[in-house]
Amino acid sequence: MAAAIDEWWPLLNEQIRFWVVNNVFSSLAPYTLQEIERAGGPSADDPYWKRDADGGRCLPQDGLQWVIRSPDFAVMSRPKDPDPRAAYFRRTWPRR
């Protein structure tokens, strides 16, 4: 039996967690499913996963709720800090 989400989530690569947090309602890529299985989570064929219209695997309702309540959601769902050089280009952009 696969481990609960609170056990395998911290073992995932940060980039995978970032993508899942920012795309919670999207289908998971096969690579992401493999990494979840490698971390002790359910396999791609496990009935744990919710299936979308195209047959892709998505987090089920309880998984979505867990991710949204996790500390990662508060940190990773924020937009990245903008490039500080962008302000310079906005200030010097020619006015017409």
C-alpha beads as a LAMMPS data file, in Angstrom:
LAMMPS data file: protein, C-alpha beads

96 atoms
95 bonds

1 atom types
1 bond types

-500.0 500.0 xlo xhi
-500.0 500.0 ylo yhi
-500.0 500.0 zlo zhi

Masses

1 110.0

Atoms # bond

1 1 1 0.000 0.000 0.000
2 1 1 1.233 3.476 -0.859
3 1 1 2.179 5.957 1.826
4 1 1 -0.038 8.909 2.665
5 1 1 0.597 12.205 0.882
6 1 1 2.140 13.773 3.989
7 1 1 4.835 11.083 3.884
8 1 1 5.834 11.234 0.210
9 1 1 5.259 14.946 -0.507
10 1 1 8.403 16.207 1.321
11 1 1 10.505 13.629 -0.551
12 1 1 9.610 15.085 -3.958
13 1 1 11.951 17.410 -5.783
14 1 1 11.177 21.076 -5.063
15 1 1 10.507 21.822 -8.740
16 1 1 7.909 19.055 -8.910
17 1 1 6.225 20.360 -5.753
18 1 1 6.296 23.904 -7.194
19 1 1 4.608 22.735 -10.402
20 1 1 1.949 20.735 -8.547
21 1 1 1.201 23.651 -6.195
22 1 1 0.740 26.021 -9.125
23 1 1 -1.219 23.522 -11.246
24 1 1 -3.294 21.651 -8.648
25 1 1 -6.182 21.023 -11.041
26 1 1 -4.019 19.829 -13.964
27 1 1 -3.112 16.294 -14.977
28 1 1 0.222 15.090 -13.668
29 1 1 2.962 14.285 -16.147
30 1 1 4.181 10.672 -16.361
31 1 1 7.554 11.777 -14.941
32 1 1 5.823 13.356 -11.935
33 1 1 3.832 10.175 -11.347
34 1 1 7.062 8.142 -11.488
35 1 1 8.725 10.446 -8.977
36 1 1 5.718 10.205 -6.649
37 1 1 5.852 6.414 -6.853
38 1 1 9.621 6.479 -6.244
39 1 1 9.017 8.605 -3.117
40 1 1 6.591 6.004 -1.767
41 1 1 3.344 7.371 -3.164
42 1 1 0.726 5.586 -5.250
43 1 1 1.624 4.157 -8.651
44 1 1 0.153 5.615 -11.838
45 1 1 -2.348 2.738 -12.016
46 1 1 -3.487 3.092 -8.401
47 1 1 -7.188 3.931 -7.913
48 1 1 -6.057 6.798 -5.638
49 1 1 -5.749 9.101 -8.649
50 1 1 -8.688 10.982 -10.072
51 1 1 -8.995 10.563 -13.853
52 1 1 -9.698 13.566 -16.055
53 1 1 -11.626 13.499 -19.348
54 1 1 -8.459 12.650 -21.310
55 1 1 -7.483 9.783 -18.988
56 1 1 -4.776 11.758 -17.198
57 1 1 -4.190 11.391 -13.483
58 1 1 -4.984 14.261 -11.126
59 1 1 -4.859 14.668 -7.379
60 1 1 -8.098 13.515 -5.741
61 1 1 -10.134 15.879 -3.578
62 1 1 -8.389 14.936 -0.324
63 1 1 -4.970 15.336 -2.002
64 1 1 -5.941 18.781 -3.311
65 1 1 -7.083 19.857 0.129
66 1 1 -3.867 18.582 1.703
67 1 1 -1.678 20.459 -0.803
68 1 1 -3.665 23.671 -0.339
69 1 1 -3.277 23.426 3.457
70 1 1 0.426 22.542 3.279
71 1 1 3.121 25.106 4.078
72 1 1 4.444 24.657 0.528
73 1 1 1.255 26.144 -0.898
74 1 1 1.683 29.390 1.015
75 1 1 5.317 29.708 -0.066
76 1 1 5.305 28.273 -3.577
77 1 1 2.071 29.763 -4.891
78 1 1 3.480 33.263 -4.620
79 1 1 4.868 34.708 -7.818
80 1 1 8.622 34.716 -8.017
81 1 1 10.351 37.996 -7.244
82 1 1 10.460 40.058 -10.414
83 1 1 13.750 40.747 -12.073
84 1 1 15.031 44.002 -10.512
85 1 1 16.292 45.057 -13.932
86 1 1 12.703 45.179 -15.204
87 1 1 11.976 48.352 -13.219
88 1 1 14.945 50.044 -14.897
89 1 1 13.624 49.224 -18.358
90 1 1 10.127 50.432 -17.474
91 1 1 11.527 53.780 -16.251
92 1 1 13.669 54.367 -19.300
93 1 1 11.227 53.137 -21.923
94 1 1 10.731 55.952 -24.439
95 1 1 7.498 57.821 -24.016
96 1 1 5.581 58.530 -27.200

Bonds

1 1 1 2
2 1 2 3
3 1 3 4
4 1 4 5
5 1 5 6
6 1 6 7
7 1 7 8
8 1 8 9
9 1 9 10
10 1 10 11
11 1 11 12
12 1 12 13
13 1 13 14
14 1 14 15
15 1 15 16
16 1 16 17
17 1 17 18
18 1 18 19
19 1 19 20
20 1 20 21
21 1 21 22
22 1 22 23
23 1 23 24
24 1 24 25
25 1 25 26
26 1 26 27
27 1 27 28
28 1 28 29
29 1 29 30
30 1 30 31
31 1 31 32
32 1 32 33
33 1 33 34
34 1 34 35
35 1 35 36
36 1 36 37
37 1 37 38
38 1 38 39
39 1 39 40
40 1 40 41
41 1 41 42
42 1 42 43
43 1 43 44
44 1 44 45
45 1 45 46
46 1 46 47
47 1 47 48
48 1 48 49
49 1 49 50
50 1 50 51
51 1 51 52
52 1 52 53
53 1 53 54
54 1 54 55
55 1 55 56
56 1 56 57
57 1 57 58
58 1 58 59
59 1 59 60
60 1 60 61
61 1 61 62
62 1 62 63
63 1 63 64
64 1 64 65
65 1 65 66
66 1 66 67
67 1 67 68
68 1 68 69
69 1 69 70
70 1 70 71
71 1 71 72
72 1 72 73
73 1 73 74
74 1 74 75
75 1 75 76
76 1 76 77
77 1 77 78
78 1 78 79
79 1 79 80
80 1 80 81
81 1 81 82
82 1 82 83
83 1 83 84
84 1 84 85
85 1 85 86
86 1 86 87
87 1 87 88
88 1 88 89
89 1 89 90
90 1 90 91
91 1 91 92
92 1 92 93
93 1 93 94
94 1 94 95
95 1 95 96
